[in-house]
Amino acid sequence: MSGAENEAEILERISDVIDDAPFQAWLPARLTGIDPDGSVRLRAEWVPSWGNGGDGGHTHGGVIAALLDLAAECAVMAAFGAAAPTVDLNVRFLAPTREEPLTATGSLVRKGRTLTVAEARVLREDGVLVAMASGAFATFAIAR
């Protein structure tokens, strides 16, 4: 987090970026908090288009992967003040989730001038870890 910006300003700036992305109409997630260390929290309300066919309401893995990518990207935005392209994302699915809201967290592992590594987690309402990911982000692409 930038020392000049407070939490509310960073939340507003990142939320504006999320809201302006057309993809977010399909993945309705909202930033709910940012910690002093730059870790972020998001909440996504379940929508029927997330369903994985006739399996009784399981959430499609692509939705979970997209939420993980967004959470990690928000941590990058909190640190750099701008978005950076994802160049690699490794996802591990650990538990199923049904028609329920999901919480995602994102944090930096290593902040670099050219590549930054971040990680993210998605949890169900009952606190069960659904999936986790680590990703690399092209911070060299951020206009300075």
C-alpha positions in Angstrom: 0.0 0.0 0.0 1.2 3.5 -0.8 1.9 5.5 2.3 0.2 8.6 0.8 -3.1 6.8 0.3 -5.4 5.6 3.1 -7.4 2.3 3.0 -10.6 4.0 1.8 -8.8 5.7 -1.1 -7.1 2.4 -2.2 -10.4 0.5 -1.9 -12.2 3.1 -4.0 -9.4 3.2 -6.7 -9.3 -0.6 -7.0 -13.1 -0.9 -6.9 -13.4 1.6 -9.7 -11.0 -0.5 -11.8 -13.0 -3.7 -11.1 -16.3 -1.9 -11.8 -15.0 -0.6 -15.2 -14.1 -4.1 -16.4 -16.8 -5.6 -18.6 -15.9 -9.1 -17.4 -17.0 -8.1 -13.9 -20.6 -8.0 -15.0 -20.3 -11.8 -15.3 -18.2 -12.1 -12.1 -19.9 -9.9 -9.6 -17.2 -9.5 -7.0 -16.7 -6.6 -4.7 -13.6 -5.5 -2.8 -14.5 -5.6 0.9 -11.3 -4.8 2.6 -7.6 -4.2 2.5 -5.1 -4.8 5.4 -2.1 -2.7 6.3 0.2 -5.3 4.7 -1.7 -4.9 1.4 -3.7 -8.1 1.5 -7.1 -7.8 0.0 -10.5 -9.4 0.6 -13.3 -9.8 -1.9 -16.8 -11.2 -1.8 -18.7 -12.7 -4.7 -22.4 -13.5 -4.6 -23.3 -16.7 -6.4 -25.2 -16.4 -9.7 -26.9 -19.2 -11.7 -24.5 -18.7 -14.7 -21.8 -20.1 -12.4 -23.4 -23.5 -12.3 -21.5 -26.5 -13.7 -24.4 -28.2 -15.6 -26.7 -30.8 -14.0 -24.5 -31.6 -11.0 -26.8 -30.0 -8.4 -25.3 -26.5 -8.3 -21.6 -26.9 -8.1 -19.7 -23.9 -9.1 -17.6 -24.2 -12.3 -13.9 -24.3 -11.7 -13.3 -21.5 -14.2 -15.3 -19.1 -12.0 -13.2 -20.0 -9.0 -10.0 -19.6 -11.1 -11.2 -16.1 -12.3 -12.0 -15.1 -8.7 -8.5 -16.3 -7.6 -6.9 -14.3 -10.4 -8.9 -11.2 -9.5 -8.0 -11.4 -5.8 -4.3 -11.7 -6.6 -4.5 -8.9 -9.1 -6.2 -6.7 -6.5 -3.2 -7.3 -4.2 -0.9 -6.2 -7.1 -3.0 -3.1 -7.6 -2.9 -2.2 -3.9 0.9 -2.4 -4.1 1.6 -0.7 -7.4 -1.4 1.6 -7.9 -2.2 0.0 -11.2 -3.2 -3.4 -12.8 -0.5 -5.7 -14.3 -1.2 -8.5 -16.7 -1.3 -12.1 -15.4 1.5 -14.1 -17.0 1.1 -17.3 -15.0 -1.6 -18.7 -12.7 -1.4 -22.1 -10.9 -4.7 -23.2 -9.4 -5.3 -26.0 -6.9 -8.9 -27.0 -6.3 -9.4 -28.4 -2.9 -13.2 -28.7 -2.1 -16.5 -28.3 -4.0 -18.8 -25.3 -3.5 -22.4 -25.0 -4.2 -24.8 -22.1 -4.6 -23.3 -19.8 -2.0 -21.3 -16.6 -1.8 -17.6 -17.0 -1.9 -14.8 -15.0 -0.2 -11.4 -14.5 -1.8 -8.2 -13.1 -0.3 -5.1 -12.0 -2.2 -1.6 -11.1 -1.0 1.9 -10.5 -2.4 4.5 -13.1 -2.0 7.3 -11.1 -3.8 7.2 -7.6 -5.1 9.5 -7.2 -8.1 10.2 -4.5 -10.7 9.6 -6.8 -13.6 7.5 -9.7 -12.2 5.5 -9.8 -9.0 4.3 -13.1 -7.4 1.0 -13.1 -5.6 -1.2 -15.7 -4.0 -5.0 -16.0 -3.5 -7.5 -18.2 -1.7 -11.2 -18.8 -2.1 -13.3 -19.9 0.8 -16.9 -21.0 1.3 -19.3 -19.4 3.7 -18.4 -22.1 6.3 -14.7 -21.2 6.1 -13.7 -24.3 4.1 -10.8 -23.6 1.7 -12.1 -24.2 -1.9 -9.1 -23.4 -3.9 -5.7 -21.6 -3.8 -3.5 -20.1 -6.5 -0.2 -18.5 -7.1 0.5 -16.2 -10.0 3.1 -14.1 -11.6 2.1 -10.6 -12.8 4.0 -8.5 -15.4 4.7 -5.4 -13.3 7.2 -4.3 -16.0 4.1 -3.4 -18.1 2.8 -0.8 -15.6 3.3 2.7 -16.9 5.6 4.5 -14.5 
